[in-house]
Amino acid sequence: MLKLVFRAGISKRAYSAKAVKLTVETYPNLQRGDYGTLEESDLTRFRSILGDSSVFVDDIEGYNEDQMRKYRGQSQVVLKPKTTSQVSEIVKHCNDRKLAICPQGGNTGLVGGSVPVFDEVVVSLSGMSQIRSFDETSGILKVDAGCILESTDQFLAEKGYIFPLDLGAKGSCQIGGNVATNAGGLRLLRYGSLHGSVLGIEAVLPDGTVFDSMHSLRKDNTGYDLKQLFIGSEGTLGIITGVSVLCPARPKAVNVAFLGVESYEAVQDTFSKAKRELSEILSAFEFMDRESQVVNKKFLKAPHPLAEGSDEIPEYPFYILIETSGSNKEHDDAKLEQFLETSMEDGTILDGTVSQDEAQTRTLWAWREGISEASQIEGGVYKYDVSLPLSKLYDLVIAARERLREANLIGETDEYPVVDPVGYGHVGDGNLHLNVCVRRYTKEVEKVLEPFIYEWISQHHGSISAEHGLGFQKKNYVHYSKSDVEIAMMKDLKRHYDPNGILNPYKYI
Amino acid sequence: MSSKIRILVPVKRVIDAALKPRINKTNTGVESKGVKFSMNPFCDIAVEEAVKIKEAHKEAVESIHAVSIGPSKAQDILRTALAKGVDTSTLVDVGEQEIEPLQVSKLLKKVVEQKDSNLVILGKQAIDDDSNQTGQMLAGLLGWPQATNASKVVVEGDFVTVTREVDGGAETIRAKLPLIITTDLRLNEPKFVTLPKMMKAKKKPLEIVKPDAYGVTIEERLEILKVEEPPARSAGVKVSSVDELVSKLQELKAL
């Protein structure tokens, strides 16, 4: 699933003035599908549905480019509907005219799923950003798809609740996009996946029909659970316009510890120990290799938390961030303290720190969350988001680094395309993020990495996409993780509900 | 031969600076239930500076003592101070009562006398009441020189040179110990405390005393009548052209 990059305020354009190559130039074998072409009469129709101010034909580069500056489409028009019935009318018109559509949320996706490839009509959900209702007893929240994750969570915070999903891109990503991509994020360990917390969905099907399960209950065993089809469908079966989510009570006491350990084995040992000893208050367990901290330091431009004020990053090969959330500060503090002390004494961890105030908590999280954005400051990043058995998780980074070294692609100077591969991720969920930080995107690097990485994952029984989704990047690699029978059923579904193939084409399966 | 420096750092426990305080239902103060408390950021800077001075002048600095006047939970911030490098600490346990700057200063004067301190480094203000008075009052009660709003501190023998943040620039002053310094934001950036130091801090002394032990009776001189939110700012308006902007500004008599 998607996970955007972070902090809305920082424009990706600040990093590089180079224009993003058109996706069709990067992939010259791509063929435009047999779709209609946008005409003046279509714009007139869109204007009559939405009003002039919600149809955009100028200054739409931001909707054509993905945030990694890797993909660029050639859409001529961006539509920003404000209501579900407007979405329905737009989609119906596009289906009648066989115009392809690219649905778009906060455009923070990492696999090129949220931007057009050719001239698809972009339907942006940013205009639908109302909170529909919140039940303070049950914790059921109903929102428009375009609500920003962070502001929704702030709304919930005032009521003593929390959104069951948190990720680096929270400042710009939208809940509809989160659900469409089944975003995983930082607190999946605690609150589970969106397949569990989403209770209902409102979506517009490819023929304009409105699918509405917003009134669903927590327990409901009547028939197929159709909403699940939309969770992680990446806009290929329908455009999600509304979401109903069950939100848990917001923890009153939150602690964050940041630790240094001597090996990947020690990361695993610390994780087993944390599960045993912190049990119900453990809410996040993240690991980062030292290389990721080096890259992040260039971005954050601050002393590392374990550096004691010096400008060096300590020589520990791995770092861990542990978050605990609970309802009683004294209880949590005592538990965490005990855990950290015994782990220091038995040598599982070598050093560490615990945040003393809210500002420090945010700083410690930035050393984990900032890696995503930091990875591309030298030019770009190849991102791999994989699930693997825990014991094999980091071997993939070692294998990729070796392979890039052998090909003589890694170096400190500009002639080498690769800066360094870095590994980090959600240990609690067996989810690794391998970011190959590059100075520029080249075929050479891509050929060394792919399909090598996908084959490696397949051999080790992993998934080629743990949470970022398939999008454009991984469309051709589904078979490394799914069987022929599974893929055939997916294609059947898509054909049945979208016979013209107008929704988010060239992607997914 | 210059005399040994004994530093005193008073610290205050306040609602975490990164959180938005909410006014309580009776409009008599801010809601403190279920809210995270931390060390006042200016006090954090004071602790950091004291530790830096000690590290730079190991021979000259004999000890750093931290004191907090507050509820028993203020022990947490004293432990943090000890972990950062403070040697010993005292909590003057006044329960949940809010203490005014003058009372705080009177108590601190007693602590200074008891610990024979000759350099007091404290935050220029606490972020909860924003009084910005304690350092000045303490200097008055002790009859010591004071250097407020410090952005740089240099210790040389018995003399201390302090750069102060003042309107329109910086002012550099020099004084002989004993001295009161209050800290401003730019003085330093507090570091994270590492686990080994936190563990060691648990064994450092933290004594708890009641205010009457110092012979000080706490009497409040001020009565809080009402606490209210500042008026909300009205929303801005978008204009579509420069002409419209100019005419709006004229309407508002801003031009």
Interface residues (C-beta under 8 A of the other chain):
Chain A: K252 A253 F258 L259 P303 P305 L306 E308 G309 K329 L340 E341 M344 I349 D351 G352 T353 V354 S355 Q356 D357 E358 A359 Q360 R362 L364
Chain B: D16 A17 A18 L19 G34 K36 S38 M39 P41 D44 T80 E189 K191 F192 V193 T194 L195 P196 M198 M199
